[in-house]
Structure formats: structure tokens, C-alpha cells
Amino acid sequence: FSWGTMYKKLDLATAKQWAKLRSEAYSNAGLPIPSDLDQTWGEGTDWQSAITRTAASMNHYLSFSGGSDKITWFMSTNYNDKQGIVKKSDAQDLNFRLNTSARLKSWLRVGENISFTNSILHPINENDEWNSVMIEAIAIDPLTRVTKEDGSWEGTKWNTINNPVAHLD
């Protein structure tokens, strides 16, 4: 049994810092500062924590062997269950192996190796530079909450980045 966590989160702006930077950007562009940015903001949403978790992994292995001077055999099975560090990602593997060998003559040995593998993967798409969950988590503003008060997903009004937690759902 083992655990995995995100090694190091990026040091991103808090909601207060982000609102201040955004206000400065509006001011420098000669645009009126939206009243939303004048609110008292705390830390805001930590999107990296919102999409990641401490992931558990389990590996179970069982094997048996036996035989005589004429016949030998070995059988094993392995089950591996791994949660991904990004929520909703995981993988399960099941492996089975059977080997037998028979000595027909002092100079002739016959045998076989049979194996079976079944894998189930639930990956997170990270092959898109704009729609990957990790990119969304570091690009979305910290002013946006994960959900609205009614429990539905919140969207940002400050850019076109998707809510990364909603993206996982």
C-alpha cells in the first residue's frame, strides 16, 4: 500500500494579489476598474488543491509453484489499483501467468508460458495546451469559486478558461 501526492504546487497569486494586478492592468489601459475588484478578497480558490488529491495505490501479488522431477509448474496473479493524483484519474491492472514444464526424455523438455493482462485506465487528457485540467488550474483566476451557492459549477467572468473541477466531472 502506498500514497502519492503532488510534489510541489506552483506558487500562484492569491485572490487579493490577483485582484490588485487586474485592477492595475485596467488602470494602465485607461479602462474603468470593475467594482468586483474593489471587494476585500482573501486567499481565494486554490485550484491546484481543488483538482488534486492524495492518491492511494495497492498491489496484491500471489504465486504458487510445485512439481516433481518430471513436471514443474508456476502460477501467479497480480492486481494493481492506482489512483491518480489528479482527481477522477486511476488505473487497474490484473495479470495472470501460468508456466508448466515436462521432462519427456533426459534430453527433451517441453513447456509453455501463458499470460493474461487486463488493464482499465481512466486518464486525464493533458495533451491539449489549452483544455488540459492542469493548465486550466493554473490559468483560471483565484476569484472564481468552484461552485455557486446552489451547488452548480461556477464559471469565471475574467477569462475564457473552463472551471477545472467541472472539467473533471
Salt bridges, closest charged atoms under 4 A:
ASP36 OD2 - LYS157 NZ 1.89
ASP46 OD2 - LYS9 NZ 2.41
ASP90 OD1 - HIS122 ND1 2.57
ASP93 OD2 - LYS82 NZ 3.65
GLU136 OE1 - HIS167 ND1 2.70
GLU154 OE1 - ARG145 NH2 2.99
ASP169 OD1 - LYS88 NZ 3.51
